[in-house]
Amino acid sequence: MKEPLTDELLKELLDAPDPGAFAKKHRLADRTLSEYLQQLLIEHDLKRADVIREANLNSTFGYQIFTGQRQAGRDKVLQLAFAMHLSLLETNRLLQAAKANELYCKSRRDAIMIFCLNHGCSLQETNEELYRFGEDTIC
């Protein structure tokens, strides 16, 4: 199920008679990182083991992130986003679900990652770009 755009949601919210019903309908506060990861696996027809491997995560830790047993920091979430070949919008939604800061184009490191996401770079290629610019790599 594709998510509506923020502008569409804003229009619906402004037209809604009750903000509580709107929040409940769209599960605004309920989606967890684990739930969104599962949704993305289905939407992108991916296998969890392949994503964990491509994200260069320890398999036990990766499995625990997917099941919600462990929280993931921002860089671990970004590793998953690159491994899943997510769009910028999906990546930022994944970061939101993890309660981490979204990618921000005024941050040099984030700008490099945004560029790499937009150009379909792999995690390794992104790390190489970050290193080339003297920024901390993702992993």
C-alpha positions as CSV (number, residue, x, y, z in Angstrom):
1,M,0.0,0.0,0.0
2,K,1.5,3.3,-1.1
3,E,1.4,6.1,1.4
4,P,-0.3,9.4,0.5
5,L,1.9,12.4,0.0
6,T,2.3,14.9,2.8
7,D,0.4,17.6,0.9
8,E,-2.5,15.2,0.4
9,L,-2.6,14.4,4.1
10,L,-2.4,18.0,5.1
11,K,-5.4,18.8,2.9
12,E,-7.3,16.0,4.5
13,L,-6.3,17.1,8.0
14,L,-7.4,20.7,7.3
15,D,-10.8,19.4,6.0
16,A,-11.2,16.9,8.9
17,P,-13.8,17.7,11.6
18,D,-11.6,16.0,14.3
19,P,-7.8,15.7,14.5
20,G,-8.1,12.5,16.6
21,A,-10.0,10.6,14.0
22,F,-7.5,11.7,11.4
23,A,-4.6,10.6,13.5
24,K,-6.3,7.2,14.2
25,K,-7.2,6.7,10.5
26,H,-3.6,7.2,9.3
27,R,-1.9,5.6,12.4
28,L,0.3,8.6,12.7
29,A,1.9,7.7,16.0
30,D,1.6,4.0,15.7
31,R,4.0,2.8,13.0
32,T,7.1,1.3,14.3
33,L,10.4,0.8,12.5
34,S,9.8,-2.9,12.4
35,E,6.3,-2.5,10.8
36,Y,7.6,-0.1,8.2
37,L,10.6,-2.4,7.4
38,Q,8.1,-5.3,6.8
39,Q,6.0,-3.0,4.6
40,L,9.0,-2.1,2.5
41,L,10.1,-5.7,2.2
42,I,6.7,-6.5,0.7
43,E,6.5,-3.4,-1.5
44,H,10.0,-3.9,-2.9
45,D,9.7,-7.7,-3.1
46,L,12.9,-8.2,-0.9
47,K,14.1,-10.9,1.4
48,R,15.1,-9.9,4.9
49,A,18.3,-12.0,4.8
50,D,19.4,-10.4,1.6
51,V,18.8,-6.9,3.0
52,I,20.7,-7.6,6.2
53,R,23.6,-9.0,4.2
54,E,23.7,-6.1,1.7
55,A,23.4,-3.7,4.6
56,N,26.6,-5.2,6.1
57,L,24.9,-5.9,9.4
58,N,25.5,-8.7,11.9
59,S,22.7,-11.2,11.1
60,T,21.5,-11.5,14.7
61,F,21.4,-7.7,15.1
62,G,19.7,-7.2,11.8
63,Y,17.1,-9.8,12.6
64,Q,16.4,-8.1,15.9
65,I,15.9,-4.7,14.2
66,F,13.4,-6.3,11.8
67,T,11.5,-8.0,14.6
68,G,11.5,-4.9,16.8
69,Q,13.6,-6.5,19.6
70,R,16.4,-3.9,19.2
71,Q,16.4,-0.3,18.2
72,A,18.7,0.9,15.4
73,G,20.7,4.1,15.3
74,R,20.6,6.5,12.4
75,D,23.5,5.0,10.5
76,K,22.2,1.5,10.9
77,V,18.8,2.6,9.5
78,L,20.7,4.3,6.6
79,Q,22.5,1.0,5.9
80,L,19.2,-0.7,5.6
81,A,17.8,2.1,3.4
82,F,20.7,1.8,0.9
83,A,20.5,-2.0,1.0
84,M,16.8,-1.8,0.2
85,H,17.5,0.7,-2.6
86,L,14.9,3.1,-1.1
87,S,14.0,6.5,-2.5
88,L,14.7,9.7,-0.5
89,L,11.1,9.8,0.6
90,E,11.1,6.2,1.8
91,T,14.5,6.7,3.5
92,N,13.2,9.7,5.4
93,R,10.1,7.9,6.4
94,L,12.2,5.0,7.6
95,L,14.3,7.4,9.7
96,Q,11.1,8.9,11.1
97,A,9.9,5.5,12.1
98,A,13.3,4.9,13.9
99,K,12.8,8.3,15.6
100,A,16.0,9.5,14.0
101,N,16.7,12.8,12.1
102,E,15.7,12.8,8.5
103,L,18.4,13.5,5.8
104,Y,18.9,17.3,5.6
105,C,20.4,18.9,2.5
106,K,22.1,21.7,4.4
107,S,24.3,19.1,6.2
108,R,27.3,18.2,4.0
109,R,27.3,14.5,5.0
110,D,23.5,14.2,4.5
111,A,23.7,16.0,1.2
112,I,26.2,13.4,-0.1
113,M,23.9,10.6,1.0
114,I,20.9,12.3,-0.6
115,F,22.8,12.6,-3.8
116,C,23.8,8.9,-3.6
117,L,20.3,7.8,-2.9
118,N,19.0,9.8,-5.8
119,H,21.6,8.3,-8.2
120,G,21.0,4.7,-7.0
121,C,24.4,4.3,-5.4
122,S,25.1,1.2,-3.3
123,L,26.1,1.4,0.3
124,Q,29.7,0.8,-0.6
125,E,29.6,3.5,-3.3
126,T,28.1,5.9,-0.8
127,N,30.7,5.1,1.8
128,E,33.4,5.8,-0.9
129,E,31.8,9.2,-1.7
130,L,31.6,10.1,2.0
131,Y,35.3,9.1,2.5
132,R,36.3,11.0,-0.6
133,F,34.8,14.2,0.9
134,G,36.3,13.6,4.3
135,E,33.0,12.7,5.9
136,D,32.3,9.8,8.3
137,T,31.2,6.8,6.4
138,I,27.9,5.1,7.2
139,C,29.6,1.9,8.3
